Amino acid sequence: MRLESAFLAQAATVLPDGRFFVFGGGIDGFVGAELPIIVPSVSAVARIHFSPEDCGVEHELLATFAGPPESEPGFNAGRKFKPVLSPYLPDRGTILPFVVDITNLRLTHEGLYTVSYSAGDTLLGKLTYVAYLARAREREGE
C-alpha cells in the first residue's frame, strides 16, 4: 500500500464508485492578515494505492494534521477501507480516494503544516502546506 498522490482543495466529494470531484484544487498555502488564519473550508484529498495483496482485507487509514511546534495541537481523521480487487485487472491492485473535509481550520502560527498519511504503524507519505501573514510576503518583495 502506498500514497499515490495528495493535495489540498477548496472542496471535494467522493462518489460511491470511487470517482471524486474537486473544486479549487492545488492549494499549497494560506495567507492571512492576522493570526489565527481561519480557513472556512478545505479538503485534504489523497489517492491510496492498494496492492493485490492488500485487497479484500480491511485497513484503517489515518490522516494526521500537524503544524509548527508552537501551534495548537493537531488532529487525526481516520477511515476504514476494504479495497476490492478488480476481476478484470487482478495484477493492478486498486486505487481509492481518501478525502478529509475540514471546516474552520485554525492556523495559529506561521510556518509549515503537514498531513501525514498512515496505515497502522506504516507511514505512507506526507502532504505539506504553509501558512503566513500578508506582511511577511510584502517584506520579501522589498
Residue frames relative to the residue before (quaternion, step in Angstrom):
aa qw qx qy qz dx dy dz
M 1.0000 0.0000 0.0000 0.0000 0.00 0.00 0.00
R 0.0744 0.8020 -0.5879 0.0748 3.57 -1.02 0.83
L 0.4999 -0.6006 0.5286 0.3316 3.52 -1.30 0.41
E 0.2578 -0.7855 0.5458 0.1363 3.56 -0.55 1.16
S 0.7715 -0.1792 0.1325 0.5959 3.60 0.94 -0.87
A 0.0200 -0.7804 0.6249 0.0077 3.55 -1.27 0.46
F 0.1185 0.7771 -0.6108 0.0945 3.54 -1.10 0.77
L 0.4272 -0.6577 0.5492 0.2886 3.54 -1.35 0.23
A 0.0475 -0.7757 0.6292 0.0112 3.54 -1.18 0.71
Q 0.6151 -0.5343 0.4172 0.4027 3.53 -1.24 0.33
A 0.7749 -0.1256 0.0913 0.6127 3.59 1.08 -0.75
A 0.0085 0.7808 -0.6248 0.0038 3.56 -1.22 0.53
T 0.0644 -0.7775 0.6241 0.0441 3.52 -1.20 0.57
V 0.2597 -0.7578 0.5844 0.1299 3.54 -1.13 0.73
L 0.3220 -0.7338 0.5694 0.1834 3.56 -0.95 0.94
P 0.6711 -0.5170 0.3399 0.4084 3.61 -1.16 0.43
D 0.6851 0.4816 -0.2981 0.4582 3.62 1.11 -0.57
G 0.6381 -0.5711 0.3154 0.4089 3.61 1.28 0.14
R 0.5311 0.5934 -0.4350 0.4201 3.60 1.20 -0.17
F 0.1247 -0.7871 0.5966 0.0946 3.55 -1.12 0.58
F 0.2436 -0.7444 0.6090 0.1245 3.50 -1.26 0.66
V 0.1529 -0.8116 0.5637 0.0148 3.53 -0.90 1.05
F 0.1296 -0.7482 0.6465 0.0735 3.53 -1.13 0.80
G 0.8562 0.0649 -0.0615 0.5088 3.57 -0.80 0.99
G 0.2107 0.8185 -0.5082 0.1655 3.59 0.89 0.90
G 0.7062 0.4883 -0.3379 0.3855 3.54 -1.31 0.25
I 0.3411 0.7395 -0.5112 0.2749 3.60 1.14 0.47
D 0.0392 -0.8149 0.5774 0.0318 3.58 -0.87 0.89
G 0.8126 0.0505 -0.0649 0.5770 3.56 1.24 0.21
F 0.2600 -0.7367 0.6056 0.1514 3.51 -1.37 0.30
V 0.1277 -0.7771 0.6138 0.0547 3.55 -0.98 0.89
G 0.0287 -0.8033 0.5948 -0.0122 3.55 -1.04 0.81
A 0.5692 -0.5925 0.4505 0.3493 3.53 -1.31 0.28
E 0.7932 0.0046 0.0251 0.6084 3.57 1.17 -0.63
L 0.4712 -0.6490 0.5155 0.3016 3.51 -1.34 0.26
P 0.5460 -0.2083 -0.8114 0.0116 1.56 -1.99 1.42
I 0.4226 -0.6290 0.5780 0.3028 3.53 -1.28 0.47
I 0.1529 -0.7859 0.5957 0.0646 3.57 -0.71 1.09
V 0.1592 -0.7713 0.6131 0.0624 3.56 -0.70 1.14
P 0.3963 -0.7673 0.4422 0.2424 3.62 -0.34 1.20
S 0.8040 -0.0688 0.0895 0.5838 3.58 0.93 -0.86
V 0.1551 0.7607 -0.6195 0.1160 3.55 -0.94 0.92
S 0.1765 -0.7635 0.6131 0.1003 3.55 -1.18 0.66
A 0.2424 -0.7209 0.6310 0.1527 3.54 -1.02 0.89
V 0.0997 -0.8206 0.5627 -0.0085 3.56 -0.48 1.26
A 0.0397 0.7906 -0.6091 0.0483 3.57 -0.84 0.98
R 0.2002 -0.7241 0.6433 0.1478 3.53 -1.26 0.56
I 0.1380 -0.7989 0.5849 0.0267 3.54 -0.66 1.20
H 0.2379 -0.7608 0.5896 0.1300 3.56 -0.85 1.04
F 0.1466 -0.7674 0.6215 0.0578 3.54 -0.85 1.07
S 0.4001 -0.7065 0.5315 0.2416 3.58 -0.78 1.02
P 0.6792 -0.4685 0.3402 0.4511 3.62 -1.18 0.26
E 0.6473 0.5281 -0.3165 0.4493 3.60 1.05 -0.76
D 0.6650 0.5075 -0.2952 0.4617 3.61 1.18 -0.59
C 0.5924 0.5984 -0.3585 0.4030 3.60 1.23 -0.38
G 0.7691 0.3491 -0.2756 0.4589 3.52 -1.20 0.65
V 0.6795 0.4084 -0.2621 0.5502 3.56 1.34 -0.01
E 0.4354 -0.6950 0.4990 0.2801 3.59 -0.97 0.79
H 0.0856 -0.7735 0.6279 0.0111 3.55 -1.05 0.95
E 0.2332 -0.7363 0.6105 0.1753 3.55 -1.12 0.65
L 0.1508 -0.7864 0.5970 0.0490 3.53 -0.66 1.19
L 0.1408 -0.7923 0.5924 0.0380 3.53 -1.07 0.82
A 0.1423 -0.7379 0.6535 0.0908 3.54 -1.04 0.87
T 0.1103 -0.7995 0.5902 0.0184 3.57 -0.66 1.16
F 0.1815 -0.7907 0.5816 0.0594 3.55 -0.65 1.20
A 0.0871 0.7982 -0.5865 0.1065 3.58 -0.79 1.04
G 0.2473 -0.7704 0.5739 0.1267 3.53 -1.22 0.59
P 0.7589 -0.2995 0.2590 0.5170 3.56 -1.24 -0.36
P 0.6889 -0.5161 0.3051 0.4075 3.62 -1.12 0.56
E 0.7189 0.4507 -0.2618 0.4598 3.62 0.99 -0.75
S 0.5376 0.6453 -0.3969 0.3700 3.62 1.25 -0.12
E 0.6788 -0.4505 0.3703 0.4463 3.55 -1.33 0.12
P 0.6302 -0.5312 0.3862 0.4142 3.59 -1.16 0.49
G 0.4933 -0.6635 0.4840 0.2867 3.53 -1.13 0.69
F 0.3054 -0.7318 0.5707 0.2135 3.53 -1.26 -0.32
N 0.3496 -0.7256 0.5604 0.1928 3.54 -1.33 0.38
A 0.0616 -0.7467 0.6596 0.0604 3.53 -1.26 0.54
G 0.0533 -0.8292 0.5564 -0.0074 3.57 -0.71 1.04
R 0.0282 -0.7703 0.6367 0.0204 3.49 -1.31 0.40
K 0.3264 -0.7238 0.5733 0.2024 3.54 -1.10 0.74
F 0.0957 -0.7780 0.6207 0.0161 3.52 -1.06 0.92
K 0.0470 -0.7372 0.6707 0.0667 3.54 -1.19 0.63
P 0.1779 -0.8337 0.5144 0.0937 3.58 0.20 1.28
V 0.2730 -0.7528 0.5843 0.1316 3.52 -1.11 0.83
L 0.3858 -0.7199 0.5367 0.2117 3.53 -0.91 0.97
S 0.4252 -0.6969 0.5163 0.2589 3.58 -0.88 0.93
P 0.4211 -0.7057 0.4998 0.2738 3.62 -0.83 0.88
Y 0.6454 0.5351 -0.3118 0.4470 3.58 1.23 -0.41
L 0.7791 0.1690 -0.0906 0.5969 3.59 1.20 -0.55
P 0.0083 -0.8710 0.4908 0.0171 3.62 0.67 1.01
D 0.6715 0.4954 -0.3107 0.4551 3.63 1.12 -0.45
R 0.5979 0.6193 -0.3403 0.3785 3.57 1.25 -0.36
G 0.3483 -0.6745 0.5632 0.3265 3.59 0.94 -0.80
T 0.3751 -0.7059 0.5314 0.2805 3.56 -1.12 -0.57
I 0.2682 -0.7407 0.5968 0.1522 3.53 -1.24 0.55
L 0.0427 -0.8060 0.5904 -0.0072 3.57 -0.80 1.03
P 0.4219 -0.6898 0.5226 0.2704 3.57 -1.09 0.69
F 0.1156 -0.7430 0.6568 0.0567 3.53 -1.20 0.70
V 0.0163 0.8216 -0.5646 0.0767 3.58 -0.28 1.29
V 0.0954 -0.7579 0.6441 0.0402 3.55 -0.96 0.97
D 0.1823 -0.7780 0.5964 0.0760 3.56 -0.67 1.17
I 0.0753 -0.7983 0.5975 -0.0050 3.56 -0.86 1.01
T 0.1134 -0.7660 0.6280 0.0774 3.56 -1.00 0.85
N 0.8530 0.0927 -0.1157 0.5004 3.52 -1.12 0.84
L 0.0806 0.8045 -0.5732 0.1335 3.55 0.78 1.10
R 0.2016 -0.7873 0.5765 0.0848 3.58 -0.78 1.09
L 0.0782 -0.7621 0.6425 0.0171 3.54 -0.71 1.14
T 0.1914 -0.8630 0.4635 0.0616 3.55 -0.10 1.35
H 0.7867 0.1860 -0.0986 0.5804 3.58 1.22 -0.36
E 0.5220 -0.5849 0.5037 0.3629 3.52 -1.26 0.39
G 0.5279 0.6456 -0.4585 0.3072 3.55 -1.16 0.55
L 0.6961 -0.4765 0.3699 0.3894 3.47 -1.41 -0.22
Y 0.1232 -0.7634 0.6331 0.0362 3.55 -0.99 0.99
T 0.1454 -0.8036 0.5733 0.0667 3.58 -1.12 0.62
V 0.1575 -0.6888 0.6906 0.1542 3.47 -1.41 0.39
S 0.1139 -0.7925 0.5982 0.0329 3.58 -0.58 1.17
Y 0.2029 -0.7774 0.5885 0.0903 3.55 -0.88 1.01
S 0.0750 0.8055 -0.5819 0.0834 3.56 -0.82 1.01
A 0.1919 -0.7138 0.6589 0.1397 3.50 -1.39 0.38
G 0.7915 -0.0368 -0.0246 0.6096 3.55 -0.35 1.20
D 0.7778 -0.2782 0.2353 0.5121 3.57 -0.81 -1.02
T 0.5794 0.6083 -0.3589 0.4067 3.59 1.29 0.03
L 0.2997 -0.7359 0.5837 0.1669 3.56 -0.73 1.11
L 0.2575 -0.7876 0.5452 0.1266 3.57 -0.74 1.09
G 0.7340 -0.3308 0.2328 0.5456 3.58 1.11 -0.62
K 0.3287 -0.7432 0.5567 0.1723 3.55 -1.35 0.17
L 0.2121 -0.7024 0.6662 0.1334 3.48 -1.37 0.54
T 0.0969 -0.8017 0.5870 0.0582 3.60 -0.88 0.84
Y 0.0264 0.7579 -0.6518 0.0036 3.52 -1.27 0.57
V 0.3519 -0.7539 0.5294 0.1657 3.54 -1.24 0.47
A 0.1634 -0.7397 0.6422 0.1171 3.54 -1.27 0.54
Y 0.1435 0.7882 -0.5894 0.1041 3.57 -0.92 0.86
L 0.5057 -0.6455 0.4882 0.2987 3.52 -1.28 0.45
A 0.6313 -0.5691 0.3780 0.3670 3.56 -1.12 0.72
R 0.6373 0.5394 -0.3462 0.4279 3.61 0.95 -0.76
A 0.5963 0.5577 -0.3651 0.4473 3.60 1.07 -0.63
R 0.6429 0.5150 -0.3150 0.4715 3.57 1.00 -0.78
E 0.6490 0.5149 -0.3203 0.4595 3.61 0.99 -0.82
R 0.6305 0.5388 -0.3342 0.4478 3.62 1.01 -0.79
E 0.6335 0.5476 -0.3343 0.4325 3.57 1.00 -0.78
G 0.6850 0.5021 -0.2792 0.4479 3.58 1.09 -0.71
E 0.5733 0.6152 -0.3823 0.3830 3.62 1.20 -0.28
